[in-house]
Amino acid sequence: MNGAESMLETLINNGVEVCFSNPGTSEMHMVAAIGKTPGMRSILSLFEGVCSGAADGYGRMTGKPACTLLHLGPGLSNASANLHNAFKANSPVINLIGDHATYHKKYNAPLNSDVIGLAQPISHWVRSVADAQSLPSDAADAVVAANVKPGQIATLIIPADCAWNNSAAPVGKREMPSALRVQDEAVKTAAQLLGNGKTTILLMSNLALSERCIELADQVSQATGAKIFCDTFTTRIARGEGRCPIERLGYFAEQATVQIKDAEQLIMIGTKAPVGFFAYPGKASEFYAEGSRLHTLAEVSEDAEDALQKLVDELDAGNLILRRQPLSKPGLASGSLSPETVARAITELMPTDAIVVDESATAGFLIYPLSETAEPHEWLSLTGGSIGYGLPTSVGAAVACPDRKVICLHGDGGAMYTIQALWTMARENLDICVVIFANRKYQILQIELARVGAQSMNKKTLDMLDLSNPDLDFVKMAEGMGVKARRATTAEEFNNLFAAAMTEQGPMLIETMLDVDAPPIG
């Protein structure tokens, strides 16, 4: 075997089954190895940011890594924005980055770059392969690194000659790391805080947002009166009918500080103390009140379920009956196509076990609270704030869960960052409904322009946040990449199109022409 072939067998032996690829010359031996190696599915993307976002979505839904196959430093750079999101989501991802042959590096050819330097900011683990003999063991180490809980980005840089030269035998199945257990002292301290009579909140994220963890937190809440919150942007959370409720912390400081203004104590489980997404002149960065007691029950890397189970046992709360959400739908609306009428339709019509990938920004603000009592579903958020994650992450989620409908909620501005994902959806016939909120502006930035105190509101300023002149046509773009697409201008049109998309298989895009000035219903 050459290095590429032995590496591929090693990855497959260790549970890696999917590669999202955008290769170049340096990766041709890896392309050939994938082509003749059973057990590795290769999915082509037309932009590296689609590869990395898809690997993020796949990792979120399976809990195990997929690969990206990228071309040298520029290919990695193109993927970096969505690798940043995956890094913040703690998603398991393995990047396979081709590089110049070891003996060719000294010539500083046009595509030569510091690949290690480019990889380090968006990777937990980075290694450049020394020779073909080392490649299989390096690949096995990369899989182990990616599987460190809750998930890590592992980047393996593979010089071309390491891929084409004769190599060692593939590495067999390695033992993967388990989440670390919390110290008993952390549990006892949490129990003491919950019993001292002070107003306390539990703030949860990452491994703490499994369905079972939220159930355990509900028992803690009932036993102690503590209120349960999750981070604003979460990797994955189970919601809807039959799930226990958990309140999401607001994005804006004005929202979050009101939500937790009475809290004297914060207990963090799988997250850190809440702070603002950005700084604003004259406003505090921390959402919690000065003097609040902060305690971490479980770090992000620790076993949140074990920690919560120990806390429930310490509080003798295991017999409390869980408070599960009822099924309650808002009904469809008619008339103007507004954020509210769209939120009603999505909540009313989403099927059981849907996966919602949310990059709807300002236009979709009503969908999350309204869908709290919808059919059981899972919600994936933009954890790193780098826009253009929604379409690629939907690709990865659909590959991971082919038997579940994926609903991608996307602002029109963010969608243009990775619009090439539509082509991959069509090529792989992925079961994804994309809802594009078309308000033809970066509305969140118009809001932020005022919030940060920037006073220039003239045409030149606003043109930098405007998406008209010319108007984007998502129907034509989608159809040009093989995705069925329609435009909705009224609530009735959207209701019919979304209902059809929920029952039909394959990719579908609905360009949703919002009337942002429409009055609220009722």
Secondary structure as GFF3:
##gff-version 3
##sequence-region A 1 522
A	DSSP	alpha_helix	3	13	.	.	.	ID=ss1
A	DSSP	beta_strand	18	22	.	.	.	ID=ss2
A	DSSP	three_ten_helix	25	27	.	.	.	ID=ss3
A	DSSP	alpha_helix	28	36	.	.	.	ID=ss4
A	DSSP	beta_strand	41	44	.	.	.	ID=ss5
A	DSSP	alpha_helix	48	62	.	.	.	ID=ss6
A	DSSP	beta_strand	66	71	.	.	.	ID=ss7
A	DSSP	alpha_helix	72	89	.	.	.	ID=ss8
A	DSSP	beta_strand	93	99	.	.	.	ID=ss9
A	DSSP	three_ten_helix	105	107	.	.	.	ID=ss10
A	DSSP	alpha_helix	115	119	.	.	.	ID=ss11
A	DSSP	three_ten_helix	120	122	.	.	.	ID=ss12
A	DSSP	beta_strand	125	128	.	.	.	ID=ss13
A	DSSP	three_ten_helix	132	134	.	.	.	ID=ss14
A	DSSP	alpha_helix	135	146	.	.	.	ID=ss15
A	DSSP	beta_strand	153	159	.	.	.	ID=ss16
A	DSSP	alpha_helix	160	164	.	.	.	ID=ss17
A	DSSP	alpha_helix	184	194	.	.	.	ID=ss18
A	DSSP	beta_strand	200	204	.	.	.	ID=ss19
A	DSSP	three_ten_helix	206	209	.	.	.	ID=ss20
A	DSSP	alpha_helix	211	224	.	.	.	ID=ss21
A	DSSP	beta_strand	227	230	.	.	.	ID=ss22
A	DSSP	beta_strand	237	239	.	.	.	ID=ss23
A	DSSP	beta_strand	247	248	.	.	.	ID=ss24
A	DSSP	alpha_helix	253	259	.	.	.	ID=ss25
A	DSSP	beta_strand	265	269	.	.	.	ID=ss26
A	DSSP	beta_strand	293	298	.	.	.	ID=ss27
A	DSSP	alpha_helix	304	315	.	.	.	ID=ss28
A	DSSP	alpha_helix	339	349	.	.	.	ID=ss29
A	DSSP	beta_strand	354	359	.	.	.	ID=ss30
A	DSSP	three_ten_helix	361	364	.	.	.	ID=ss31
A	DSSP	alpha_helix	367	370	.	.	.	ID=ss32
A	DSSP	three_ten_helix	371	373	.	.	.	ID=ss33
A	DSSP	beta_strand	377	380	.	.	.	ID=ss34
A	DSSP	alpha_helix	390	400	.	.	.	ID=ss35
A	DSSP	beta_strand	406	411	.	.	.	ID=ss36
A	DSSP	alpha_helix	412	415	.	.	.	ID=ss37
A	DSSP	alpha_helix	421	428	.	.	.	ID=ss38
A	DSSP	beta_strand	432	438	.	.	.	ID=ss39
A	DSSP	alpha_helix	443	451	.	.	.	ID=ss40
A	DSSP	alpha_helix	459	463	.	.	.	ID=ss41
A	DSSP	alpha_helix	474	480	.	.	.	ID=ss42
A	DSSP	beta_strand	484	488	.	.	.	ID=ss43
A	DSSP	alpha_helix	491	503	.	.	.	ID=ss44
A	DSSP	beta_strand	508	513	.	.	.	ID=ss45
###
